[in-house]
Amino acid sequence: MSGNVYAAIDLGTNNCRLLVALVKNDTFRVIDSFSRIVRLGEGLSRSDQFNEEAVERTIEALHVCAEKMQFRGVGKSRSIATEACRRAADCDAFYKRALGETGIELETISPEQEAQLTLDGCAQLLDRDTPRAIVFDIGGGSTELMWVERSNTGEAVVLAMLSLPIGVVTLVEQHGSGIIERHVYEEIIARVEAEIQPFDRQHGISDYLASHATQLLGTSGTVTTLGGLYLNLPRYNRAQVDGLNMRVETISAISERLAGMNHDERPQNGCIGPERADLVVMGCAILDAICRHWPAPTIRAADRGIREGLLMGLIKANGDTFTGAIT
């Protein structure tokens, strides 16, 4: 294949994701992708050791990534891991096994690096007419919040960031996966808001919002899944959800409906599926906390983030250029 081929792997607490892109004649085109729920962080809220079954699932997913990268003729790649690998005491042993069995060399990135890569990947969806934004990523083991400003040159700059040790996998392990009683749902929201409050006060975010318009931009499985439900899609469609502006009041109503369903009812919607049936409600509670604390009429959904940010970094480091949007 002519042109330079790049790959990025994002191994999170819940998902293993791969993106492969071709850069040719200043264009950036995604030519392959892969995503699988592996729940690598399963049990880490109770122990500092990886669960063997979770490791097996993850190694299997990494094998698929390695095969796709070889088939596509990838020349440059970067593979990162986030919260689960930051927490696990036996992370080095897992990395050694992954390298030996799949040839993929993983590295742990800090919450600050994770936030910057996420912003790099989704910055194209920031409103050019809105100087500041709250960008958030609801993950499996943590939630990253960024207070972002557009510079005079149009560049997105992180003014402040917060990594909350609260994610959808950790909440499921604490509260279960069935119908979430309203008082439990409200307790989760209150817990998240309590974590947000000192960050908000320190950086004057609510004070700024009192007299200025801002944007909420969410990049996570929770937000994109809700995007599919918002549009009443029979199956998830990235092209329709990425960049979608959603009314917060409608999203809150959808979240409340999901919380009242049991584990068997949620997967009946094609945008959720059985693997996300327990996780989506916990993500909704985190999202509700963000929206209540920083009221805004709409949220924009971003089906892009760390992987795109990684690819942009690889392309820049290799001296390649590309113009326009990622396609």
Phi and psi in degrees as GROMACS dihedral restraints (atoms count N, CA, C in turn):
[ dihedral_restraints ]
;  ai    aj    ak    al  type     phi  dphi    fc
    3     4     5     6     1   -77.4    20    10
    4     5     6     7     1   155.8    20    10
    6     7     8     9     1    92.5    20    10
    7     8     9    10     1   168.2    20    10
    9    10    11    12     1   -93.7    20    10
   10    11    12    13     1   131.1    20    10
   12    13    14    15     1  -109.4    20    10
   13    14    15    16     1   128.7    20    10
   15    16    17    18     1  -121.9    20    10
   16    17    18    19     1   154.2    20    10
   18    19    20    21     1  -139.6    20    10
   19    20    21    22     1   148.3    20    10
   21    22    23    24     1  -136.5    20    10
   22    23    24    25     1   133.7    20    10
   24    25    26    27     1  -117.1    20    10
   25    26    27    28     1   131.6    20    10
   27    28    29    30     1  -117.8    20    10
   28    29    30    31     1   108.0    20    10
   30    31    32    33     1  -102.9    20    10
   31    32    33    34     1   106.8    20    10
   33    34    35    36     1  -103.3    20    10
   34    35    36    37     1  -171.4    20    10
   36    37    38    39     1   -66.4    20    10
   37    38    39    40     1   -30.6    20    10
   39    40    41    42     1  -111.5    20    10
   40    41    42    43     1   -42.2    20    10
   42    43    44    45     1  -117.6    20    10
   43    44    45    46     1   153.2    20    10
   45    46    47    48     1  -116.6    20    10
   46    47    48    49     1   120.1    20    10
   48    49    50    51     1  -128.0    20    10
   49    50    51    52     1   139.4    20    10
   51    52    53    54     1  -125.0    20    10
   52    53    54    55     1   142.3    20    10
   54    55    56    57     1  -135.8    20    10
   55    56    57    58     1   130.5    20    10
   57    58    59    60     1  -119.6    20    10
   58    59    60    61     1   130.7    20    10
   60    61    62    63     1  -132.3    20    10
   61    62    63    64     1   147.9    20    10
   63    64    65    66     1  -109.2    20    10
   64    65    66    67     1   127.9    20    10
   66    67    68    69     1  -110.8    20    10
   67    68    69    70     1   119.6    20    10
   69    70    71    72     1  -150.5    20    10
   70    71    72    73     1   130.6    20    10
   72    73    74    75     1    52.2    20    10
   73    74    75    76     1    44.8    20    10
   75    76    77    78     1    66.6    20    10
   76    77    78    79     1    16.4    20    10
   78    79    80    81     1  -112.7    20    10
   79    80    81    82     1   148.6    20    10
   81    82    83    84     1  -119.2    20    10
   82    83    84    85     1   111.8    20    10
   84    85    86    87     1  -127.3    20    10
   85    86    87    88     1   126.4    20    10
   87    88    89    90     1   -72.9    20    10
   88    89    90    91     1   124.2    20    10
   90    91    92    93     1  -112.0    20    10
   91    92    93    94     1   -10.8    20    10
   93    94    95    96     1  -163.0    20    10
   94    95    96    97     1   153.2    20    10
   96    97    98    99     1  -155.3    20    10
   97    98    99   100     1   164.2    20    10
   99   100   101   102     1  -158.0    20    10
  100   101   102   103     1   140.1    20    10
  102   103   104   105     1  -147.2    20    10
  103   104   105   106     1   132.4    20    10
  105   106   107   108     1  -143.9    20    10
  106   107   108   109     1   135.6    20    10
  108   109   110   111     1   -76.5    20    10
  109   110   111   112     1   116.7    20    10
  111   112   113   114     1  -114.8    20    10
  112   113   114   115     1   -19.8    20    10
  114   115   116   117     1    50.0    20    10
  115   116   117   118     1    52.4    20    10
  117   118   119   120     1   -58.8    20    10
  118   119   120   121     1   -32.3    20    10
  120   121   122   123     1   -84.8    20    10
  121   122   123   124     1     9.0    20    10
  123   124   125   126     1   -57.0    20    10
  124   125   126   127     1   123.9    20    10
  126   127   128   129     1    88.7    20    10
  127   128   129   130     1    -8.4    20    10
  129   130   131   132     1   -70.9    20    10
  130   131   132   133     1   -14.0    20    10
  132   133   134   135     1   -74.3    20    10
  133   134   135   136     1   -15.0    20    10
  135   136   137   138     1  -113.7    20    10
  136   137   138   139     1   -15.2    20    10
  138   139   140   141     1  -146.0    20    10
  139   140   141   142     1   161.6    20    10
  141   142   143   144     1  -102.1    20    10
  142   143   144   145     1    16.5    20    10
  144   145   146   147     1  -118.4    20    10
  145   146   147   148     1   144.3    20    10
  147   148   149   150     1   -66.2    20    10
  148   149   150   151     1   146.2    20    10
  150   151   152   153     1   -78.1    20    10
  151   152   153   154     1   131.6    20    10
  153   154   155   156     1   -60.8    20    10
  154   155   156   157     1   -38.6    20    10
  156   157   158   159     1   -65.8    20    10
  157   158   159   160     1   -37.6    20    10
  159   160   161   162     1   -65.1    20    10
  160   161   162   163     1   -39.8    20    10
  162   163   164   165     1   -63.5    20    10
  163   164   165   166     1   -43.1    20    10
  165   166   167   168     1   -60.4    20    10
  166   167   168   169     1   -43.9    20    10
  168   169   170   171     1   -61.7    20    10
  169   170   171   172     1   -39.4    20    10
  171   172   173   174     1   -70.8    20    10
  172   173   174   175     1   -43.1    20    10
  174   175   176   177     1   -60.7    20    10
  175   176   177   178     1   -39.7    20    10
  177   178   179   180     1   -61.7    20    10
  178   179   180   181     1   -42.8    20    10
  180   181   182   183     1   -66.1    20    10
  181   182   183   184     1   -39.2    20    10
  183   184   185   186     1   -65.4    20    10
  184   185   186   187     1   -32.9    20    10
  186   187   188   189     1   -59.3    20    10
  187   188   189   190     1   -43.6    20    10
  189   190   191   192     1   -62.2    20    10
  190   191   192   193     1   -43.5    20    10
  192   193   194   195     1   -59.3    20    10
  193   194   195   196     1   -45.5    20    10
  195   196   197   198     1   -61.8    20    10
  196   197   198   199     1   -41.1    20    10
  198   199   200   201     1   -64.7    20    10
  199   200   201   202     1   -42.6    20    10
  201   202   203   204     1   -65.3    20    10
  202   203   204   205     1   -40.7    20    10
  204   205   206   207     1   -64.6    20    10
  205   206   207   208     1   -39.9    20    10
  207   208   209   210     1   -66.6    20    10
  208   209   210   211     1   -44.0    20    10
  210   211   212   213     1   -62.0    20    10
  211   212   213   214     1   -36.5    20    10
  213   214   215   216     1   -85.8    20    10
  214   215   216   217     1    -3.9    20    10
  216   217   218   219     1    68.9    20    10
  217   218   219   220     1    43.2    20    10
  219   220   221   222     1   -64.6    20    10
  220   221   222   223     1   131.3    20    10
  222   223   224   225     1   -97.7    20    10
  223   224   225   226     1   -39.3    20    10
  225   226   227   228     1  -128.7    20    10
  226   227   228   229     1   137.8    20    10
  228   229   230   231     1  -148.0    20    10
  229   230   231   232     1   161.3    20    10
  231   232   233   234     1  -145.4    20    10
  232   233   234   235     1   134.1    20    10
  234   235   236   237     1  -126.1    20    10
  235   236   237   238     1   118.4    20    10
  237   238   239   240     1  -120.2    20    10
  238   239   240   241     1   158.0    20    10
  240   241   242   243     1  -129.7    20    10
  241   242   243   244     1   154.5    20    10
  243   244   245   246     1  -121.0    20    10
  244   245   246   247     1  -125.3    20    10
  246   247   248   249     1   -58.5    20    10
  247   248   249   250     1   -43.1    20    10
  249   250   251   252     1   -59.6    20    10
  250   251   252   253     1   -42.5    20    10
  252   253   254   255     1   -77.2    20    10
  253   254   255   256     1   -21.2    20    10
  255   256   257   258     1   -70.7    20    10
  256   257   258   259     1   -29.8    20    10
  258   259   260   261     1   -88.9    20    10
  259   260   261   262     1   -35.7    20    10
  261   262   263   264     1   -73.3    20    10
  262   263   264   265     1   129.3    20    10
  264   265   266   267     1   -71.3    20    10
  265   266   267   268     1   -25.0    20    10
  267   268   269   270     1  -101.4    20    10
  268   269   270   271     1    28.0    20    10
  270   271   272   273     1   -61.3    20    10
  271   272   273   274     1   -42.0    20    10
  273   274   275   276     1   -60.3    20    10
  274   275   276   277     1   -39.8    20    10
  276   277   278   279     1   -65.3    20    10
  277   278   279   280     1   -38.8    20    10
  279   280   281   282     1   -64.5    20    10
  280   281   282   283     1   -44.1    20    10
  282   283   284   285     1   -60.5    20    10
  283   284   285   286     1   -41.5    20    10
  285   286   287   288     1   -63.7    20    10
  286   287   288   289     1   -42.4    20    10
  288   289   290   291     1   -66.1    20    10
  289   290   291   292     1   -43.1    20    10
  291   292   293   294     1   -60.9    20    10
  292   293   294   295     1   -41.9    20    10
  294   295   296   297     1   -66.0    20    10
  295   296   297   298     1   -43.9    20    10
  297   298   299   300     1   -66.3    20    10
  298   299   300   301     1   -36.3    20    10
  300   301   302   303     1   -92.9    20    10
  301   302   303   304     1   -26.6    20    10
  303   304   305   306     1  -121.8    20    10
  304   305   306   307     1   -15.7    20    10
  306   307   308   309     1    80.1    20    10
  307   308   309   310     1     4.4    20    10
  309   310   311   312     1   -94.5    20    10
  310   311   312   313     1   125.0    20    10
  312   313   314   315     1   -99.0    20    10
  313   314   315   316     1   112.3    20    10
  315   316   317   318     1   -93.9    20    10
  316   317   318   319     1   151.4    20    10
  318   319   320   321     1  -135.2    20    10
  319   320   321   322     1   143.8    20    10
  321   322   323   324     1   -87.8    20    10
  322   323   324   325     1   130.6    20    10
  324   325   326   327     1  -107.1    20    10
  325   326   327   328     1   156.9    20    10
  327   328   329   330     1   -78.6    20    10
  328   329   330   331     1   163.0    20    10
  330   331   332   333     1   -56.8    20    10
  331   332   333   334     1   -36.7    20    10
  333   334   335   336     1   -65.4    20    10
  334   335   336   337     1   -42.4    20    10
  336   337   338   339     1   -65.2    20    10
  337   338   339   340     1   -40.2    20    10
  339   340   341   342     1   -60.1    20    10
  340   341   342   343     1   -44.5    20    10
  342   343   344   345     1   -62.8    20    10
  343   344   345   346     1   -44.5    20    10
  345   346   347   348     1   -65.4    20    10
  346   347   348   349     1   -41.8    20    10
  348   349   350   351     1   -63.7    20    10
  349   350   351   352     1   -40.5    20    10
  351   352   353   354     1   -60.3    20    10
  352   353   354   355     1   -46.4    20    10
  354   355   356   357     1   -64.0    20    10
  355   356   357   358     1   -43.1    20    10
  357   358   359   360     1   -56.1    20    10
  358   359   360   361     1   -38.9    20    10
  360   361   362   363     1   -75.2    20    10
  361   362   363   364     1   -27.8    20    10
  363   364   365   366     1  -116.2    20    10
  364   365   366   367     1     8.2    20    10
  366   367   368   369     1   -59.2    20    10
  367   368   369   370     1   -27.0    20    10
  369   370   371   372     1   -63.3    20    10
  370   371   372   373     1   -17.5    20    10
  372   373   374   375     1   -94.4    20    10
  373   374   375   376     1     1.9    20    10
  375   376   377   378     1   -75.3    20    10
  376   377   378   379     1   138.6    20    10
  378   379   380   381     1   -66.7    20    10
  379   380   381   382     1   128.3    20    10
  381   382   383   384     1   -71.5    20    10
  382   383   384   385     1   -23.1    20    10
  384   385   386   387     1   -92.5    20    10
  385   386   387   388     1    -0.5    20    10
  387   388   389   390     1  -113.3    20    10
  388   389   390   391     1   112.1    20    10
  390   391   392   393     1   -63.4    20    10
  391   392   393   394     1   -33.0    20    10
  393   394   395   396     1  -128.3    20    10
  394   395   396   397     1   155.9    20    10
  396   397   398   399     1  -149.2    20    10
  397   398   399   400     1   155.1    20    10
  399   400   401   402     1  -105.9    20    10
  400   401   402   403     1   115.3    20    10
  402   403   404   405     1  -108.4    20    10
  403   404   405   406     1   132.8    20    10
  405   406   407   408     1  -139.0    20    10
  406   407   408   409     1   151.9    20    10
  408   409   410   411     1  -133.4    20    10
  409   410   411   412     1   108.2    20    10
  411   412   413   414     1   -88.1    20    10
  412   413   414   415     1   106.1    20    10
  414   415   416   417     1  -100.8    20    10
  415   416   417   418     1  -171.0    20    10
  417   418   419   420     1   -76.5    20    10
  418   419   420   421     1   -40.6    20    10
  420   421   422   423     1  -112.6    20    10
  421   422   423   424     1   -12.2    20    10
  423   424   425   426     1  -155.5    20    10
  424   425   426   427     1   166.7    20    10
  426   427   428   429     1  -128.0    20    10
  427   428   429   430     1   124.6    20    10
  429   430   431   432     1   -99.9    20    10
  430   431   432   433     1   132.3    20    10
  432   433   434   435     1  -120.3    20    10
  433   434   435   436     1   133.8    20    10
  435   436   437   438     1  -127.7    20    10
  436   437   438   439     1   132.1    20    10
  438   439   440   441     1   -98.7    20    10
  439   440   441   442     1   112.9    20    10
  441   442   443   444     1  -119.7    20    10
  442   443   444   445     1   144.6    20    10
  444   445   446   447     1  -130.8    20    10
  445   446   447   448     1   143.7    20    10
  447   448   449   450     1   -87.9    20    10
  448   449   450   451     1   127.8    20    10
  450   451   452   453     1   -76.6    20    10
  451   452   453   454     1   176.0    20    10
  453   454   455   456     1   -61.7    20    10
  454   455   456   457     1   -25.5    20    10
  456   457   458   459     1   -89.1    20    10
  457   458   459   460     1     1.1    20    10
  459   460   461   462     1    90.0    20    10
  460   461   462   463     1     1.1    20    10
  462   463   464   465     1   -76.8    20    10
  463   464   465   466     1   142.5    20    10
  465   466   467   468     1   -87.3    20    10
  466   467   468   469     1   125.7    20    10
  468   469   470   471     1  -122.2    20    10
  469   470   471   472     1   132.9    20    10
  471   472   473   474     1   -79.3    20    10
  472   473   474   475     1   113.7    20    10
  474   475   476   477     1   -79.5    20    10
  475   476   477   478     1   -36.6    20    10
  477   478   479   480     1  -161.6    20    10
  478   479   480   481     1   151.7    20    10
  480   481   482   483     1  -141.3    20    10
  481   482   483   484     1   154.4    20    10
  483   484   485   486     1  -136.5    20    10
  484   485   486   487     1   131.5    20    10
  486   487   488   489     1  -108.6    20    10
  487   488   489   490     1   110.5    20    10
  489   490   491   492     1   -86.2    20    10
  490   491   492   493     1   134.2    20    10
  492   493   494   495     1   -79.9    20    10
  493   494   495   496     1    42.5    20    10
  495   496   497   498     1  -132.2    20    10
  496   497   498   499     1   124.1    20    10
  498   499   500   501     1  -142.8    20    10
  499   500   501   502     1   177.0    20    10
  501   502   503   504     1   -68.3    20    10
  502   503   504   505     1   -36.2    20    10
  504   505   506   507     1   -69.8    20    10
  505   506   507   508     1   -45.3    20    10
  507   508   509   510     1   -62.5    20    10
  508   509   510   511     1   -37.7    20    10
  510   511   512   513     1   -69.6    20    10
  511   512   513   514     1   -38.4    20    10
  513   514   515   516     1   -62.1    20    10
  514   515   516   517     1   -41.3    20    10
  516   517   518   519     1   -65.6    20    10
  517   518   519   520     1   -27.7    20    10
  519   520   521   522     1   -86.7    20    10
  520   521   522   523     1   -32.5    20    10
  522   523   524   525     1  -120.0    20    10
  523   524   525   526     1    -3.2    20    10
  525   526   527   528     1    84.9    20    10
  526   527   528   529     1  -178.4    20    10
  528   529   530   531     1  -123.5    20    10
  529   530   531   532     1     5.1    20    10
  531   532   533   534     1   -86.9    20    10
  532   533   534   535     1  -149.0    20    10
  534   535   536   537     1   -63.7    20    10
  535   536   537   538     1   130.8    20    10
  537   538   539   540     1   -97.2    20    10
  538   539   540   541     1   112.5    20    10
  540   541   542   543     1   -58.6    20    10
  541   542   543   544     1   148.1    20    10
  543   544   545   546     1   -58.5    20    10
  544   545   546   547     1   -39.5    20    10
  546   547   548   549     1   -67.3    20    10
  547   548   549   550     1   -33.0    20    10
  549   550   551   552     1   -68.7    20    10
  550   551   552   553     1   -44.3    20    10
  552   553   554   555     1   -58.0    20    10
  553   554   555   556     1   -43.6    20    10
  555   556   557   558     1   -68.3    20    10
  556   557   558   559     1   -34.3    20    10
  558   559   560   561     1   -63.7    20    10
  559   560   561   562     1   -39.7    20    10
  561   562   563   564     1   -64.1    20    10
  562   563   564   565     1   -44.9    20    10
  564   565   566   567     1   -58.8    20    10
  565   566   567   568     1   -45.6    20    10
  567   568   569   570     1   -62.9    20    10
  568   569   570   571     1   -38.2    20    10
  570   571   572   573     1   -63.9    20    10
  571   572   573   574     1   -44.4    20    10
  573   574   575   576     1   -65.7    20    10
  574   575   576   577     1   -44.8    20    10
  576   577   578   579     1   -60.6    20    10
  577   578   579   580     1   -37.6    20    10
  579   580   581   582     1   -63.5    20    10
  580   581   582   583     1   -33.5    20    10
  582   583   584   585     1   -73.1    20    10
  583   584   585   586     1   -33.0    20    10
  585   586   587   588     1   -75.3    20    10
  586   587   588   589     1   -35.7    20    10
  588   589   590   591     1   -52.7    20    10
  589   590   591   592     1   -49.9    20    10
  591   592   593   594     1   -61.9    20    10
  592   593   594   595     1   -38.3    20    10
  594   595   596   597     1   -62.3    20    10
  595   596   597   598     1   -44.5    20    10
  597   598   599   600     1   -60.1    20    10
  598   599   600   601     1   -49.3    20    10
  600   601   602   603     1   -62.9    20    10
  601   602   603   604     1   -42.7    20    10
  603   604   605   606     1   -59.6    20    10
  604   605   606   607     1   -37.2    20    10
  606   607   608   609     1  -107.6    20    10
  607   608   609   610     1     4.7    20    10
  609   610   611   612     1    61.9    20    10
  610   611   612   613     1    34.2    20    10
  612   613   614   615     1   -69.1    20    10
  613   614   615   616     1   -48.7    20    10
  615   616   617   618     1   -63.4    20    10
  616   617   618   619     1   -36.0    20    10
  618   619   620   621     1   -62.0    20    10
  619   620   621   622     1   -41.4    20    10
  621   622   623   624     1   -65.2    20    10
  622   623   624   625     1   -43.3    20    10
  624   625   626   627     1   -65.0    20    10
  625   626   627   628     1   -24.2    20    10
  627   628   629   630     1   -63.8    20    10
  628   629   630   631     1   -25.2    20    10
  630   631   632   633     1  -129.6    20    10
  631   632   633   634     1     2.8    20    10
  633   634   635   636     1  -134.4    20    10
  634   635   636   637     1   147.4    20    10
  636   637   638   639     1   -75.8    20    10
  637   638   639   640     1   146.3    20    10
  639   640   641   642     1  -142.6    20    10
  640   641   642   643     1   171.7    20    10
  642   643   644   645     1  -118.4    20    10
  643   644   645   646     1   141.4    20    10
  645   646   647   648     1  -104.8    20    10
  646   647   648   649     1   122.0    20    10
  648   649   650   651     1  -124.8    20    10
  649   650   651   652     1   118.7    20    10
  651   652   653   654     1  -113.8    20    10
  652   653   654   655     1   127.9    20    10
  654   655   656   657     1  -122.4    20    10
  655   656   657   658     1    98.2    20    10
  657   658   659   660     1  -170.5    20    10
  658   659   660   661     1   165.5    20    10
  660   661   662   663     1   -62.2    20    10
  661   662   663   664     1   -33.3    20    10
  663   664   665   666     1   -60.2    20    10
  664   665   666   667     1   -50.8    20    10
  666   667   668   669     1   -67.6    20    10
  667   668   669   670     1   -41.5    20    10
  669   670   671   672     1   -71.1    20    10
  670   671   672   673     1   -36.1    20    10
  672   673   674   675     1   -61.7    20    10
  673   674   675   676     1   -45.2    20    10
  675   676   677   678     1   -62.8    20    10
  676   677   678   679     1   -31.4    20    10
  678   679   680   681     1   -61.6    20    10
  679   680   681   682     1   -42.2    20    10
  681   682   683   684     1   -63.1    20    10
  682   683   684   685     1   -41.2    20    10
  684   685   686   687     1   -68.3    20    10
  685   686   687   688     1   -38.3    20    10
  687   688   689   690     1   -58.1    20    10
  688   689   690   691     1   -40.1    20    10
  690   691   692   693     1   -88.0    20    10
  691   692   693   694     1    -2.7    20    10
  693   694   695   696     1    57.7    20    10
  694   695   696   697     1    42.9    20    10
  696   697   698   699     1   -77.2    20    10
  697   698   699   700     1   141.0    20    10
  699   700   701   702     1   -69.3    20    10
  700   701   702   703     1   -30.7    20    10
  702   703   704   705     1  -142.2    20    10
  703   704   705   706     1   152.1    20    10
  705   706   707   708     1   -62.3    20    10
  706   707   708   709     1   138.1    20    10
  708   709   710   711     1  -135.3    20    10
  709   710   711   712     1   108.5    20    10
  711   712   713   714     1   -57.2    20    10
  712   713   714   715     1   -41.9    20    10
  714   715   716   717     1   -60.4    20    10
  715   716   717   718     1   -30.0    20    10
  717   718   719   720     1   -88.1    20    10
  718   719   720   721     1   -24.6    20    10
  720   721   722   723     1   -93.7    20    10
  721   722   723   724     1   -39.5    20    10
  723   724   725   726     1   -61.8    20    10
  724   725   726   727     1   117.5    20    10
  726   727   728   729     1    91.6    20    10
  727   728   729   730     1     2.1    20    10
  729   730   731   732     1   -70.7    20    10
  730   731   732   733     1   132.2    20    10
  732   733   734   735     1   -93.2    20    10
  733   734   735   736     1   126.2    20    10
  735   736   737   738     1  -121.4    20    10
  736   737   738   739     1   137.4    20    10
  738   739   740   741     1   -68.5    20    10
  739   740   741   742     1   129.5    20    10
  741   742   743   744     1   -62.2    20    10
  742   743   744   745     1   -39.3    20    10
  744   745   746   747     1   -62.8    20    10
  745   746   747   748     1   -35.4    20    10
  747   748   749   750     1   -70.7    20    10
  748   749   750   751     1   -41.7    20    10
  750   751   752   753     1   -61.7    20    10
  751   752   753   754     1   -40.7    20    10
  753   754   755   756     1   -63.3    20    10
  754   755   756   757     1   -38.7    20    10
  756   757   758   759     1   -67.1    20    10
  757   758   759   760     1   -40.3    20    10
  759   760   761   762     1   -63.7    20    10
  760   761   762   763     1   -42.4    20    10
  762   763   764   765     1   -61.4    20    10
  763   764   765   766     1   -42.7    20    10
  765   766   767   768     1   -63.5    20    10
  766   767   768   769     1   -39.5    20    10
  768   769   770   771     1   -64.7    20    10
  769   770   771   772     1   -41.8    20    10
  771   772   773   774     1   -64.6    20    10
  772   773   774   775     1   -39.1    20    10
  774   775   776   777     1   -63.0    20    10
  775   776   777   778     1   -29.2    20    10
  777   778   779   780     1   -84.5    20    10
  778   779   780   781     1    -4.7    20    10
  780   781   782   783     1   -89.3    20    10
  781   782   783   784     1   155.3    20    10
  783   784   785   786     1   -89.5    20    10
  784   785   786   787     1   177.8    20    10
  786   787   788   789     1   -64.1    20    10
  787   788   789   790     1   -25.8    20    10
  789   790   791   792     1   -85.2    20    10
  790   791   792   793     1   -25.4    20    10
  792   793   794   795     1   -78.5    20    10
  793   794   795   796     1   -37.6    20    10
  795   796   797   798     1   -60.7    20    10
  796   797   798   799     1   -43.8    20    10
  798   799   800   801     1   -68.1    20    10
  799   800   801   802     1    -8.3    20    10
  801   802   803   804     1   -66.3    20    10
  802   803   804   805     1   -18.8    20    10
  804   805   806   807     1   -85.6    20    10
  805   806   807   808     1   127.9    20    10
  807   808   809   810     1   -64.5    20    10
  808   809   810   811     1   -17.6    20    10
  810   811   812   813     1   -83.6    20    10
  811   812   813   814     1   -10.0    20    10
  813   814   815   816     1  -104.4    20    10
  814   815   816   817     1   -62.8    20    10
  816   817   818   819     1    76.8    20    10
  817   818   819   820     1   163.5    20    10
  819   820   821   822     1   -65.1    20    10
  820   821   822   823     1   -31.1    20    10
  822   823   824   825     1   -73.4    20    10
  823   824   825   826     1   -22.3    20    10
  825   826   827   828     1  -107.4    20    10
  826   827   828   829     1     3.8    20    10
  828   829   830   831     1   -59.4    20    10
  829   830   831   832     1   -39.8    20    10
  831   832   833   834     1   -85.8    20    10
  832   833   834   835     1   -27.4    20    10
  834   835   836   837     1   -78.6    20    10
  835   836   837   838     1   -35.0    20    10
  837   838   839   840     1   -62.2    20    10
  838   839   840   841     1   -37.5    20    10
  840   841   842   843     1   -66.6    20    10
  841   842   843   844     1   -39.0    20    10
  843   844   845   846     1   -64.9    20    10
  844   845   846   847     1   -38.0    20    10
  846   847   848   849     1   -63.7    20    10
  847   848   849   850     1   -37.3    20    10
  849   850   851   852     1   -62.1    20    10
  850   851   852   853     1   -39.7    20    10
  852   853   854   855     1   -64.5    20    10
  853   854   855   856     1   -42.5    20    10
  855   856   857   858     1   -63.3    20    10
  856   857   858   859     1   -43.4    20    10
  858   859   860   861     1   -63.4    20    10
  859   860   861   862     1   -42.4    20    10
  861   862   863   864     1   -59.4    20    10
  862   863   864   865     1   -40.0    20    10
  864   865   866   867     1   -62.4    20    10
  865   866   867   868     1   -43.0    20    10
  867   868   869   870     1   -63.0    20    10
  868   869   870   871     1   -44.1    20    10
  870   871   872   873     1   -70.4    20    10
  871   872   873   874     1   -33.9    20    10
  873   874   875   876     1   -71.5    20    10
  874   875   876   877     1   -38.0    20    10
  876   877   878   879     1   -73.2    20    10
  877   878   879   880     1   -38.0    20    10
  879   880   881   882     1  -123.5    20    10
  880   881   882   883     1    80.7    20    10
  882   883   884   885     1   -60.4    20    10
  883   884   885   886     1   135.3    20    10
  885   886   887   888     1  -150.4    20    10
  886   887   888   889     1   151.6    20    10
  888   889   890   891     1   -70.3    20    10
  889   890   891   892     1   -30.5    20    10
  891   892   893   894     1  -137.5    20    10
  892   893   894   895     1   160.0    20    10
  894   895   896   897     1  -123.8    20    10
  895   896   897   898     1   139.5    20    10
  897   898   899   900     1  -101.0    20    10
  898   899   900   901     1   133.5    20    10
  900   901   902   903     1   -91.2    20    10
  901   902   903   904     1   135.8    20    10
  903   904   905   906     1  -121.8    20    10
  904   905   906   907     1   112.9    20    10
  906   907   908   909     1   -93.7    20    10
  907   908   909   910     1    61.3    20    10
  909   910   911   912     1  -167.2    20    10
  910   911   912   913     1   163.5    20    10
  912   913   914   915     1   169.7    20    10
  913   914   915   916     1  -117.8    20    10
  915   916   917   918     1   -58.4    20    10
  916   917   918   919     1   -45.7    20    10
  918   919   920   921     1   -61.8    20    10
  919   920   921   922     1   -43.2    20    10
  921   922   923   924     1   -64.1    20    10
  922   923   924   925     1   -39.6    20    10
  924   925   926   927     1   -62.4    20    10
  925   926   927   928     1   -41.0    20    10
  927   928   929   930     1   -62.2    20    10
  928   929   930   931     1   -44.8    20    10
  930   931   932   933     1   -63.0    20    10
  931   932   933   934     1   -41.4    20    10
  933   934   935   936     1   -61.8    20    10
  934   935   936   937     1   -39.8    20    10
  936   937   938   939     1   -64.8    20    10
  937   938   939   940     1   -41.5    20    10
  939   940   941   942     1   -63.9    20    10
  940   941   942   943     1   -43.0    20    10
  942   943   944   945     1   -63.2    20    10
  943   944   945   946     1   -45.4    20    10
  945   946   947   948     1   -63.1    20    10
  946   947   948   949     1   -43.9    20    10
  948   949   950   951     1   -64.1    20    10
  949   950   951   952     1   -28.4    20    10
  951   952   953   954     1   -87.6    20    10
  952   953   954   955     1    -3.7    20    10
  954   955   956   957     1    85.3    20    10
  955   956   957   958     1     5.6    20    10
  957   958   959   960     1   -81.1    20    10
  958   959   960   961     1   159.1    20    10
  960   961   962   963     1  -129.7    20    10
  961   962   963   964     1   155.3    20    10
  963   964   965   966     1  -147.3    20    10
  964   965   966   967     1   150.8    20    10
  966   967   968   969     1  -119.7    20    10
  967   968   969   970     1   154.5    20    10
  969   970   971   972     1    81.0    20    10
  970   971   972   973     1  -170.2    20    10
  972   973   974   975     1   -83.6    20    10
  973   974   975   976     1   163.1    20    10
  975   976   977   978     1   -73.3    20    10
  976   977   978   979     1   131.5    20    10
